[in-house]
């Protein structure tokens, strides 16, 4: 039996828009931290995907750390 009160998921932000914003963030972080090493922290399970995309566009050295909440 299907619950008629549950609305189907709808896309709010497209993948192109997300990719564009990640690139913008990466450029800004690279400018702000030029000459420094970035310490990036991702919360597992799903945060690593965003972190990986961001790290790819950074133009400064980066050290990635991961934590998993209990």
N, C-alpha and C positions, 0 to 999 in steps of 0.2 A: 504494500500500500504506500503510495507516494504522498508526502505531506505537501499540500497545496500552498502552505504558508511560506515555504522556503523558495526564495527567488533564485533563479539561475545566476551564476557568476557572470559578471560583465567586466570587460577590460576598461580600466580607468586611465592607465598610462601605457602607451605603446612601447615596444622594445626599442624602436629607433630613438624615441625621446629619452629613454633611460640611458642608452649608449651615448647619446650626445651629452647628457649631463655628467656622466662618469668621466668623459674626456675633458669637459670643462673643469671639473673638480681636480682631475689629475694635473692639468696645466697650472691651475692656481696653486695647488700644493707644491708643485715643482718650483714655481717662482718664489713662493713664500719661504721655502726651506732649501733654497739653492745652497750648495756647499755643505749640507748637513745630511745625516742619515736618518731616515724616517723609521719609527717604531710603529708598526701597524698591528692592531689587535682585532681578531675576528672571533665572534661568538659562534661556536658550532651549534647546530648542525647546518644551518643554511647561510650564515654570514660569510663563509669562505668563498662563495660564488661571487659576491659583490667585491670582496677584497681582491680576488684574483683578477677581476676586470680592472679594478683601480690600479693595482700594482703594474699591470701591463702598460699603462699609459704614463706612469710616473717617470720622470727624467732625473731622479735622484736615487741614491742607494736606499734600499728598504730592507728591514728585518721584519719578518712576519711571525706573529705569535698567535696561538689559538687557545681558547678556553672553552670548556664545556660545562654549562651549569648543571647542577644536580637536580 
